[in-house]
Structure formats: C-alpha cells, structure tokens
Amino acid sequence: MTTVLIVDDQPLIRRAVREILTDGGIDVVGEAAHGEEAVTAARMLQPDVVLMDIRMPVLDGIAATGRIRAEAAEPIARVLILTTFEEDDYVLAALRAGASGFIGKGAEPDEIVHAIRTIHDGEALLSPAATRALIERITDPQPRTADPADPRLISLTPREREVLQLVGRGLSNAEIADALTISLHTAKTHVNRTMMKVHASDRAQLVILAYETALVLPGSA
C-alpha cells in the first residue's frame, strides 16, 4: 500500500486530505505542520510520497523538498506539491528542488488519490505537457540557441538529446517510440538513461532541463 506524509500548516486541510486518501486506500503514516517537521517526519517514517504545501512557517515547502530529497535514504520519497496554482514561480522552484509534480488544492478527491498513485509509480504529475505549460508561462521568451557544450548535456548521446527534447515537448514514452520509430521498451530505456546521466529524479526535471538548455523553446512544442 502506498504510504503518504501530509504537510500543511492548516489542520483542517490535513484532516480533509487524510480522509480523502484513507477512503482511497492510501495509508497516511503521518502529518507535519511546517517544513522542518516534514523533514524530520520523512526521515523517520520513510513515506513513499510527501504531499507538500508551499507556504508554511518555520521552513517552506520548497526548502523542505530540497532537504528531503537530499537527506533521505533509498528509496527516496517523492514529493507532490499541493498548490493553489497561483504561485507559478514557487511551483517551478519546488520542481527544481526535486518535487515530482503538483496538484491544485481544488482538485477532486479521486484526482488527489490518482495523483498520489501516479507519483508513487515514478511518473511526473500531472503530465509532461502540464509541466511544460507551467514553464512556458514563466520562462524568458527571448530566443535562445541550444549549446552543445552545455555541461548538463555533454554526457548525453545524440539520441539521448533527441529523447530529452521530445520529453521537453511533452511526449509520452509511447509517443517518443512512434516519433523515433523504436520500440516502447527502447524509448523507456533511453528516458531512464537520460534521467540517470543528468541526475533527474523524474520526467518533470527533464522537462525543466530541456527548457533551461534551450533544447525546447517557449511556444515551440
């Protein structure tokens, strides 16, 4: 059973989310009221997923996400950001800190349960396209050119750079396989090797990297 740590400074939200997850067959192993508590609880409880608010006292969700990802032993807990979607800059910072995705506080109960399971299965949330749309809203629109010598890309083969670009455009593994005329297994292998080489925790961070290195430009996907 998937285990979850709920992190939010509002007790009513923690209680409501606990009920939603419990009804959905997910085991809530703990709660935290701020980021510092979250870091300690994640270390002690080792949940599969941390459902993390952003704005909290003592230590915010972005800093807490970075510490949880850096300090946790294997398997490292995945972090799902719970947001109002009115804080795009904060969400992107959280993704860069190692979060696997984001979901709005106004989501339906079944959407929250699905989000937790998606994160636990190792996928980015909501989708590469959703993350791409977020980045496009806040990325500098000035034209840039990809630098083949960028140190973040130098370990990648030409095929892996191509795969990174396709992930950045929001394509799924199946769509990448079709685009490159390769098997689904081979597409998954390329994605996994690319993640390993660039030290990305999931597809969301691959999308960010594709934009940061100008392999994908805003409006071009």
N, C-alpha and C positions, 0 to 999 in steps of 0.2 A: 504494500500500500504506500502511496506517495505521502511523504511527511512534509509539513509546512510550518514555518515560523512566521507569524503575523507581526508586522512592525508598523505601528501608527500611534501618534500621540493622543488620539481621541478614543476613549474607551468604548463609546457606542459603535464606532466603526469597527473596532477589533471584535466586539461581540457579534455584530451583524455578519462580518466576514467569516468568523468561526462557525456560525450556524449554517451559512451557505456551503462552506467547504465540508463540514461534517455531514450535512444532508447529501452532498455529492460523493460521499465515500472516500473523502480525503482526511488523513489523520493530522490534526493540528497539534503539534507537540509543544508549542509554547507561544508566548506573546512578549512584545517589547514595546515600551512607550517612547523610546528615542534610540538614536543610532548607537550610542555607547552600549546600551543594554542589548541591542541587536547583535553587536559583535561578540559580546560575551556569551549570549544565548546560542548563537550559531556555532561557536567553538565547543560548547558543552553538549548541545543537543544534536548537532550534525544533521540538520534537516536536508531534505532533497531540494526544497525550494524555499527561498525567503521572499515573502510578499512585502515589499518595502515602500513606505511613504517617502516623499522627498523632503518636505519642510517639517522639521521637528526640532525641539530644543536639544541642548547639550551637544549632539552630533547629528548633522543632517544625513539624509538618505544617500547622497552622493558619496560623501566621505565614508560612511558606513559600508557602502557597497564595495568601494576600493579596498577597505581593510578586510572585509570578509573574504573577498576573492584572493587577497594576498596572503592571508594568515591561515586559511582553512587547510586541513589535511585532505588527502584524497579519500573519497570523491568530493570535489569542491561543490558547495551548494550553489545552485543557480539563483539569480536574483531577478525577480519580476517587479517592475516599478508600478506602483498604484498611483495614478496621477489624474488631475482634472483636465489634462490636455491643454491647459492654458499656460503651461510652463515649458515651452519647447526647448529653450536653452538648457534648462535643468535636466530635461529628459535626455538630451544628447550628451550632456556631461555624464549622466549616470550610465549611459550605454558605453561611453569611452572608459568609464571606471570599471566596466566588466559586467554590467547588467545584461540580461539576455533578451529584454524586451519591455513592453509597457502595456498597460491596460487602464482604461478610464474608470473613475470611481462610479460613474453612472452605468456601468455595464450590467447586463442581466446576470442573474445567478448562474445560469448554465454557461454563460460566456466566461465567467471567472473560473469556474471549475475546468472548463476546456483549456483556458489559458495556463492554469497550473499544470495540467497533464502535458500540454504541448512543451512547456519549458522543461519539465522533468524528462521528456523524451529526447531532449537535446536540440530542439528546433528553436529558432528565433521567433519572437512574437511581436507583432501579430503575424506579419509576413515580411519577406524582404521588401516587397513593394510598399508596405506601410512605413517601414523604417526609411526607405528611400524618399517617400513623400515628406516625412518629417525633416530629413536632411535638406531637401530641396528648398524648403521654406526658409531655412536659416543659413544656408551656405552662400558665401560670397559669389554673386552671379558673374563676376568678371571672368572673361575667357582665360583658361589656363591650358598648358600643354603638359601631358604626362612626361615625367623624367625617367628614362630607362635606368638611370644610375641611382635612383632613389634607394637609399639603404634598406627601406622596408620592402622593396620589391626585388632586390638583387639576387636573393636566393631562389626566386621562382623561375621555373622553366617558361618558355614562350606559351606553352599550352596552359600552364597554371595561371599565367597573367590573363590569358583569354578567359579562363574559368572565373577568375576574380572579377573581371569586367562584367561577365554575364550575371554573376551573383549580385553585383552592384546595381545592375539594371532591374533586379527583382525577379529573375528567373528561378524557378524551382529546379531540383535535380533532374526531373523528367524533362523539363523544357530545355535545360542545358544539354541533356543527352540528344534531344531532337536537333538542336541548333548545331551541334558539333558532329552529328551522325555517329554517335558512340553509344554503348550500352548504358543502361541506368547504373549498373554496378560500377562501370568505369567513371561515370560522372561523379558518383558519390566518393569514389577513391580520390579523384582529383580535388574535390572540395575539401575532403578531410586532410589531404596532404598540404593543401594551401593554408588551411587553418593552422596546422601544426607549424609550418615554416614561418608564418608571420605572427605566431603566438596569439591567435584569435581564439576566444572561448566559444564562439558560435557565429552563425551567419550574420547576425546584426553587426558585429565588429568587422566582418568582411565588407559589408556594405559601406560602413564608415570609411574604411581604408581605401576602397575604390574611389570614393569622392575626394578624400584628402590627398590622394596621389594623382588625381585628375584622370584616372582611367575611365571614369564616368563623370560627365559634367551636368550641372543642373539643367533640366529641360531636354536632355539628350536621350534619356532612357525611353 
